[in-house]
Amino acid sequence: MSETPDGYRIDVTSPSGEDTAVAAIDAYELLDRLPSLQAAVLGSAARSRSVGTGMELPAMEVGGTLFDSVFQSGIKALYLSSRQKAQEHGRRLRMVLRVRSPELAALPWELLYDEKLGGYLCLHHPVIRHVEMLEPVAPLRVEPPLSILGMVALPGSLSPLEAEAEREGLSTALKPLIDEGRVRLDWVAGGTKHDLFNALFSGCHIFHFIGHGKFDDQRREGMLVFSDEQGRESPLHAEALGSLISVADPSPRLVVLNSCETGTSHARDLFSSTAARLEYTVPAVVAMQFAVTDKAAVLFSRAFYQALAANRPVDEAVRTGRIALRADKDDSLECFTPVLYQRSGDARLFDFTSLRKPTRPQDVVDQINKEGHDGQTDEHPKTDQSAEPSHVSRPPTTHSADLTPRPEIDTGHWVVSMAVHPSGRLLATGSRKLVRVWDVITGQPTWQRRLGGWSTMVNALAFSPDGDRLASGSTDNLARVWDMTSEATPLKFTHRHFVNTVAHDRSGRLLATGSADATACLWDLGTGSRVLTLHHARAVKSLAFSPDGRRLLTGSEDRNAYVWDTETGRPEAQIEHQDFVLGVAYSPDGRKVATCSQDRTAQVSETETWTPLCRVEHKGGLRAVAFSPDSSMIATGSEDGAVGVWWADSGQSLLALKYNRSVNAVAFSPDGRFLVSAGEDKIVHTVRVPGTHP
């Protein structure tokens, strides 16, 4: 969910398809209700961990408003269909919220409510707040025992807590695992920051805090309240807390904060809550967005860890904790207080199967995708004889002028990226989790690979000049290079954030990658080593080599395109736009470059003095730009579904097309006779370029 001029853009990906809508959410009006909603959440509780805030209006009203705003007709239909598929497979749906607007992140999405759908959605399936981070989540392989570090902090000036009861409840819930040697529970010796610092040196897999939390309105940041040496309050803000936790080795993969307001965020800062700020340090955090009573904290902890001990994912463990609270007092709203923040795509942070093997609960989206599509998971080919071929035979030697591509290829998925094979006979598409190569004449897939992670997007594709290798970049922070003529394991190159763009140089020896970690890198495919790193101010969205390989053109979210010397790494030129630069291209003759931007324009510049030659404009932000093989034309694709072909020297329009959904990729066929485009309508469209011979 992200802000647009007309409201908030909602992009939905589900087992039943994808959809996009614009929601008119009055976020600040809903935020104004939060101070009084607290009273309804606390209900008849005699004591709470609140440090001074109270709220009141029915949760049902807030949850209903959120549901009606987001779950419009098409999105609601996808939700119902996906939920039905999950039930048919005996699984449970997951709802993962990727909220990019701080004011939306501050809203209580756990209250989503629709009476006809059974009430509160979070009681039927897990709700996860996913936060995009610069650092990927490294896989955790745990040798038993799983180490949990608990801490109780009770400054004398704050209201007393049933901390010992909660401590006892946690110990009781974990006793079977402790007895089996699969879990070790240790407690910090005191309640000060120094006590925690000393305990963290021994490392842990989970850190569980029992105590008090606050939200600092002046600093717009959450904090935990520790004791000082005299037993007085000693607050520690979330950023400093994350630094403190980072000293642990091994570092925790889960933090549980049984304290109030640790899930509360500020409307102007996406990372202002204690939980969201800790995402810089740990992959998953369970926190409280409202004040929580002592009894509720005890009940939630016991049920949560019992679910983890039963080998359930962390999101399902949170849902189990909610159910325990609801069952204890079915008119209580405290079950909506826990919030799960996660930056890992997989909710299974720990695997308890090394000592005994209970039935492994599968994530429902992974299961549906696995059963609903042919292909392979985690890059290993399926053995089913009906699956697609696992490698591509060299295309027939038919001259490209003899090829007549199909006008449309229905891929069945949003096309995020696309590349045309040097022969013109094949093209590759990248979608959610899926890379496929298609025969442009038959319209059938001839090769495919499925990536791990339920939401991994294939952002970029590029064939090598000889057509024998295919490079991809994806949101699992990896660039991969597959040998198309064999079943060899792909080469992998790692960034610290999403890989947005990839390109081969003309020799086929170097691969360039651009990432949301604000770097572009050059890799030697022969040795696998990185030979150059080019630093940007913000994410790198696109890149292209010059024909001679001496320059690299990059486009960035800092609103600029840059030209770099690939030998020295020095910048040679800068091309400015008014918004993110999302596409760049080098002309085959090396005399021109093209850049396109979210500012709705594309610009062509000559490469001697970098003087602009022409500028063309669309009605929506531009996603892609490409040169024709003879360098005379450019093609552009826009988020409003428009595709254009223009003379590169003058900007005169040659062709204008309009599709129903965003166009994410454009390319000319190798002979220049056809223009290929693809995007969110799931169709690869091929049209003849005006003025070319049949």
N, C-alpha and C positions, 0 to 999 in steps of 0.2 A: 504494500500500500504506500503510495507516494503522492505528493501534492501536485496538482495541475491548476491552470487558471480557472477551470470550471468546477473544481472540487478535488476529490481524491481518487486517483486511478487505482482500480482494484484488478489485479491480474491473478487469475486462478488457474492452477494446474492440478488435475485430478486423474484418477484411474479411468474416468469416463470422458475426459476431454479437457479442453482449455477454453477460457472465456476472459473477456476484459469488459469492465464497466467503469463509469465515473459515478462516485457516490457523493451526494451532498450532505456530508456529516458536519454538523455544527459542533466541532470538537470543543471549543471554548465554553459553549453553553453547557455541555456535559461535564466539563471540568469544574464548572461553577457548582455543580450538584454534589461533588465529592465531599466537601466538608460536612454535609448533613447526612450523606449516605452511611457514614461510619456508625451512627447510632443504630441504624437498622441492622448492620452487620453484627455489632456487639450484642444486640438484643437484650436479653435479661441477664447477661453475664455480670457477676458481682465484682470481678476484678479483671483487669487487662494489663497488657504490657504497653499500653499507649503512654507516650510521654507528652501528652497535651492536646491531641487532636480528637474531635468527635464529628460523626456524620449521621445523616438521617434520610431520606427518601427511599421508597421501596426499590430494591434491587431489580425487581421484575420490570419496572418501568425503564430503567437505564438499559438493562439487557435487551429489552424489546426494541428500543430505539436503535441500538447498535445492530441488531439482527436485521431489522427492516431496511436500514441504510445500506448494508453490504450485500445481503442475500436477495438481490433483485432476481427477476424471473429466470434468466439464463443461469446465473450462478446458483440459485436455489435448486434448479433442475439438476445441475451437475452434482450438487451436494447429495440430493436424494438418491440419484442413480449410483453414486459412489458408495453411499452408506448401504444401499441394497446389495451391491456387489460384495461388500465386505461381509454382510450377513450371510450371503449365499456361500461364501468360502469359510464361514465360521471364524472370521477375524474381526478385528476392531479398527475402525477408521481413525486416522490421526489428523488433527487440524494444526498445521504449522503456519504461524503468522510471521511474515517478514514485513515489519513495519518500519518505513524509512522516515516518516514524519514524527518529530518528537512529541507534538501535541496528541497524535494518535497513540503513541507508545505509552502515554501517561493515562490512558483510559483503561477501565477494568474489563478487558475483553473476556475474562473468565465468566462474566455475567451474561454472555450471549443467550438470549431466551426467545423461544417460540412455543406457545402453548400447544399448537397442533403437531409439533414435532417432538412432543414429550417433555417440554420445559427447558431446563438449562442444558445446553449442549455439552458442557464440560463434564457433566455427570454420565454422559453416554459414551464419550470418547475423549482421549487426551487432547489438551490444548497446549501448544508449545510456542513460546516467543523466541523466534530465531533472530539472532543478531549477527549481521555480516561483520567479520573481523579480518584484520590484516594477517593474523597468524592462523595457519591451519591447525587442525587437531591431529596430533600424532596418535596412531593406534596404540592402545594400551594392552599389553599382554601381562596379565597378572599371574604370578606364581603364588599359590596360597601360602600364608593367609592374606586375605584382603584386610588392609590396615585402615581402621577408622579412629580418628583422633577427635575426642569430645572435649568440650570446654564449657564451664559454667562461669559467668561473670555477673556478680551481684553487688554493684556499688550500694553503699549503705543508704544513700539519700533517695533511692528509687523504691517503688512499691515492692514488697516481698513477692517472690515467685515460688511456685511449687517446683523448684529446680531439682530438688532431690527426687521427687516423684517422677519427673520427666527423665532424669538420669537412670532411675531404676527401671522405668518403662523401656528405655532404649536398651539397657542391658538384658532385660527379659526377652525382648523381641529378637535379639541377636544370640541368645544363649545356645540354641541348637547348632548354629553355625560355628560359634566359639568352641563348643564341645567337639565338633568334627574337625577342628583345626583349619577351617576355611576362612575364618574371620578372627581378627584380633582387635579388641576395643581397648584403647588407652585413653586416659584422661589427663588434661593439662593440670599441673599440680596446684595452680592458683588462678586468680582472675585478672592478672595484670597483663599488659602488652609484653612485658619482659618474660613472663611465664610462658606465653604463647610462643615467643621467639625461640626460647630454649627448646620447647617441645617440638617445634617444626623442624629442627635440625635433624631429627631422626626420620623425618618424612612420613607421609601417609597417602592413602588413596582417596579418603573422604575426610573432610573437616566438618564437624557438626558443632554449631555454636548455639548455646542456650543462654539467653539473656535479654538485653534491651536494645532497641534500635531507635534511631531518630532520622528526621530529614532536615537538613540545614537549608532553610529558605534563602539565606543570604548567599551561600556558596553554591546553592542549587545542587546539592550532593547529599546522598545518604551516608550514614555512619553507624558504627556500633559503639556501645558504651561499655568500656572496660573499667576496672577499678585501678586506682593508684595505690601506692604503698600504704596510705592512710585509710583506704577503703572508700575514698571519694570517687565521684564520676571522672572518667578520663576518656573522652570521646576520641575515636579514630575514624577519619573520613575514608570513604570507599577506595579512593585511589591509593592512599597510603596502606590500607588494609591489603589491597592486591599485591603491593610490593612486599609486604611482610609475609604473605602466604607463599610468595614465589621463592623464598629461601628453602622451602621444603624440598627434599630429595629422597625418595621420589615425590614429585609434585602431585597434589590432589587433582583428581579429575571431576570431583563433585564436591560442592560446598552446600551445606544445609544450614539455613539461618532461621532458627526458631525464635525470631524476634520481630517486633512489629515495625512497619514502615520500611523494611528493607527492600520491598518491591515497589516502593513509591518513587515516581520519577517526575522531573520538571518538564513542563510543556515546551521548553526551548532547548532542551539538551537530551538527546536520545540515550546517553549513557549516564544520566544523573542519578539513577537509583543505585543502591548498594549492589544489587544483584547484577544489573547490566554492566556496571563498572568492573565488577569482578570477572566478567567475560574476557577481559584482557588477559587474565591469569589462568582461568579454569574453563573447561568446555561446557559445564552445566552447573547452574545454581538454582536451588529451590529457596524461595524467600516469601515474605508476607507483605501484601500490598495494603492491608488494613491492620489496625490493632487486633491482637489475637489473645484470647483468654488462655489462662494457664492450662485448663483442662483440655481445650482444643489442641494446644501445642503437644500435649502428652499423647492424645489419641492419634493425631496425625503422624507423629514420629513412629509410634509403634506399628501402625498399619503400613506406613511407607517402607520401613525396613523389612517388614515381613514380606512385602511384595518383592522387594529386591532380592531377598533370600530365596524366594520362590522362582528366581531367574527371570523376572519380568523386567522389561525396559524401564528406564527412569520415568518416562512420560506416563506409562501405565501405573507405575508405583505412586505417582502423584495423584492420578485419578482414584486409585484404591484408597489413598488417604482421605480424599474428598468424600468418598462413599462412607467411610468409617465415621466421619464427622456428621454426615447427613443422617446416617442410621442411628447414631446416638441421640440426636435431637432433631427430628425431621422438620421443625419450624425454624431451625437456626440457619443463618446465612454465612456462618463462618467457614463453610466448605469452599467458599469462593475466595477466601483470603490467600491460600497458597498460589504462587506463581512459579512457573518453570521457565527459565531462560536457558537457551541452548545455542551453541554455535557449531555443534557437530551435527551432520545430517542424519547420523544413526543414533537412536535413543538408547541403544544397548552399550552402555559405557563399560560394563563388566560382564564377564562370562564365568559363571560358577560351575561350569560343566567339567572342570579338570579332575574333580574327585568323584563325582557321580554324575550321571547323565539323565536329568529329567527332560521331558519333552520341551524342545526349544520353541518358545512362542515367536512366531514370525511377524514382522511388521506387515500390516495389511497392504500397504502400497507396493512393497517389494513383492509380496505374494501374488497380487493381482497382475502386476506387470509381468512376472515370471510365467504365469499360467496363461496370460492373455496374448502374448506375443512370442513369435519364434525368435531365435537368436541365442546369444550366450551372455552369461553373467560373469562379471569380473574378468572379462577378456579371454575366457577359456571357451572353445567352441562346444556346442551341444552335440551329443552323440545321436540324437534323433535323426533318422534318415530323411525326414521331411524338412529339416532345417535348411536354411540357405547355405550355399557353398561357403566354406571358411576362407577361401582365398580366390583371387581374381586371376583368371587366365589372361595372358596378354591379349589386348583387343585385336580384332581382325585388321589386316593391313589395308582395309578399304580407305581410299583417299577421302579426306574430310569433305571434299566437294560433293561426294556421292552420298553423304549422310543426309537423311531427312528426319530430324528428331520429332518425337511425339509432341503435339502442342501442349499437352498437360500430363503430368505425372502426379497422381494423388498419393502423397506419402503417409497420410493418416496422422501426422504429427505437425505441430508448429515447426517450421524450418528456421533455425536460429543462424545457421551458417551453411555455406555451399561452396563447392569448388568444381571446376570443369577439368576433366582429364586432358592432357596434351593431345591425345588422339582425337578428341571430340566425340568419341563413342560412349564415354562414361561420364557420369558426374556424381559427386558425393554430397550428401546432406547431413547436417548435424542437428539433433533435436535433444529433448530431454533424455539423457542416458544412452542415446542411440546414435551410432555412426553407420550410415549405409551408403553403398555405391550402387548406382542404377545404370542399366543399359538405356540409353536415350531413345533407341528405336523401339524396343519392346516395352519399355516402361516398367520393367521388372527389376527387383534388387538382385545383385549378383554377389554381394559380400556385405557382411554387417558385423559389428561388435557392440556389445552392451556394456556400459560402464557401471561401476558400483556406486552405491549411494542413491537414495530414492529420488533426490531432486537434482542430480548432477546435470548441468547444461553443457552441451558441446558448443562453445562460443565461436570456434574458428576451425577452418579446414584449409589445407593446401597440399596439392600434389607436387612431388618433386619434378624437375624438368624432364626426366626420362619416364615419368609415370609409374615407376615401380614402387614408390613409397608414398604414404599418405600421412601427413602430420595433422594433429588435432590439438586444440587448447580447450580446457574445460574448467568448471567451477570447483573441481576437486583439487585445484592448485597445480595441476600437472599438464605438461605438454607431452604428447606421445607421438612416436614415429613408427608406423607399421610397415613392414615389408609385405607388399601386396602379393608377392609371388610365393610366399611361404606362410607357415603357421608359427613363425618364430615369435617369441615374446617381444612386445614393442619396446623400443628405447623410451626412457622416461626422463623428463627434465622438470625439476621442481622449482616453483616460486612460493612466495609467502602468502599469496592471495590468488584470486581467480586468474586464469590465463585467458585473456580476451582475444588474442590475435597471434597468428603464426605465419611465417613466410620462408620459402627456400630461396637461396641465391641461385643464379643461373648455373653455377658449377655443380650444384647439388651437394656441395661439401658443408655448407653452413646452414643452420636453421636460426631464424630470428623469432623471439617470443616477446610478447608484451603483456603486462600484468596489471591488475589492480593494486599491486604492491608498489606502483609508481616506478617500475623499472622496465627497460627493454634489454634483452640479453641476446648475445650471439653465442651459439654452441657449435662446436666441431663434432659433426656426426661420426667421424671416424674414431675419435677418442672418447666422445661423450663429455668432454670438458667444456667449461664456460670460458670463452676467450675475451668477452667484452661485456660490461654492464653500463648502461646509459640511464642516469637518474633523471627523473621528472618530478615536477611539483605535485602531480596527482596521477590518477590511474592512466595507463597507456591503453587506448582503445583500438588502435589499428596501426599497421606498419607495412612497408613495402621496400624491397631492394631496388636500387637502380640497376639497369641492365648489365652494367659492368661490375656490379657488386661493390663498388667503392663508396657508395653512399647508402644510408638507410633513412627512409622517411617515416616519421612516427606522428601519430595524432593522439592528443591527450585531453583528459577532462579539465586541464588548466586553460582550455580555450585556444590552444596553440598547436600548430604542427611544426615539427623540427626536422631539419636535415642534418645528418651526422656523418662524419668521416669514419668509416668502419675500421680503418687502421689505427687511428689515434684516439677515437672516441670524442673528438671535438665537434661542437655544433657549428655548422656553416651557415645556416639560414633559419629564419623563424617566420611562419605564416600565421597571422592572427585571425581569429574568428570571435564571435560574440557569445559563443556557448561551446559546449563539449564538441571536440572534433572526433567524430565517430567513424570516419572512413578516409583512407588515403590511397593514392595510386600513382605509380610511376609509368609514364608512357613507354612503350616498347622501344622507341627510338632514342629515349633518354633525354629528350629536349623539353619535356613538360612534366609537371606534376599536377595532380588534382586532389583537392581536399573537400570534405563535406562535413556539415556540422548540424547540431541540434538547433542552431540559429536559423535553419530553413534555407541555407544557401550552400552552393558548391562553387569553388573557385579553381580556375586553371591558371598556373603560373609557369613562365619559362625558366629554364634552369641555368641560364648564364648569369643574370642579375636578379632573378627571382621576382621579376616584375609581373603583376597580374595581367593576364590576357583577357579574361572574361569572368563574369560571375553570373550564375543562374539561380533562380529562386523557386521554391515550392511553397505550398500552403502549410506543410507540416515539417517537423524536424527530419533531416536527412540521415539515413542509416548506412548507405552504401554508395560507392562510386567506383567506376571501372573504365579503363581505356579500351578502345577497339584495337585489334592487332596492328592496324596500319597507323595508329596514333592520331587519326583524324577526328575521332568522335569520343565523347564520354557518355556513359549511362549513369543515371542516378535512381535511387530508390528511397521512398519516404515512408514515415510512420503513418501518413494518411492514406496509404495504398497507392500512391502515384508512382509511376515509372516514366522517366524521360530519357530521350536520346538527343544529344546536342552536338553541334560542331564545336570542336575543342578550341579553335582559334577565335571564334566570334561569339559563341554562346547561342547561336540561332537554333531554335527547336526543330528537330527532325521527326520526332515521334513522341506522343503523349498517351499513356495508358493509365487506366484506373482500376484497381482491384479493391476488394471489400475490406481487406485488413492490411496491417503494416507490412511493408516490404523490407526484409532484413538483409537481402543479398542480391547483387546483380553481377552478371558476367557475360562477355561475348564468347561465342564459339570460336575455336582456334582459327577458322577461316574467315571470321568476321561477318558471316551471312546471317547469324541468328543472335538474338538477345535472350538470355535466360535470367529469370528472376524468381524469387521464392520468399515466403514469409509466413505470417500467422494464419493465412487461409489454408495452409498445409499443402498447397499445390505448387509444383514447379512449372512455371509458365515459360513456353518458348515461342517467340514470334520472329518473323523475318525482319531484318533491318532494312529500312527504306533505302532504295538506290542500289541494292546489291542484286546480283544476278541469281536466278533460281538454280 
